[in-house]
Amino acid sequence: MLEEYKLNIDRDVKDDPANLIGYLQTMQLAILSGGSILRPIIVKVLGLKENYPLGVKALDWPEGFSTANAKKLFKERLNSLELSQEQKDRIISIKMKVFELNNKLIREVTHSKESKQVAWKYLERILFVVCLVLAFIGYFYFRK
């Protein structure tokens, strides 16, 4: 899937470098809008440690950072670019394609063998704790 993603970027940018705007805008807005939601999901799926600065650092914002202001500034800068109507239409088309590619990538990652292994690992830990609690309860109950 990542290879398909890369090939799409390479082909689109080769056609017209302005096409990269479609990728940048879609990804930047996704990170600004959903970063705080995506961070714990990514940590869980990838099995990262609790103190997970590496791998999801791009989704952390410094104190006082306003995602609303960042999105506004990003939009203003994009609107200031001199693009033809044809380029704008192509960028919109690319943005729709990027959204589909992102969803496909997320589905692939969340349904991968590794993500299932991580889920089973957590389930095994939960079951172990439940068994341990039941053992302690049983021990103290039958000890009388």
Secondary structure, 3 states (H helix, E strand, C coil): CHHHHHHHHHHHHHHCHHHHHHHHHHHHHHHHHHHHHHHHHHHHHHCCCCCCHHHHHHHCCCCCCCHHHHHHHHHHHHHCCCCCHHHHHHHHHHHHHHHHHHHHHHHHHHCCHHHHHHHHHHHHHHHHHHHHHHHHHHHHHHCC
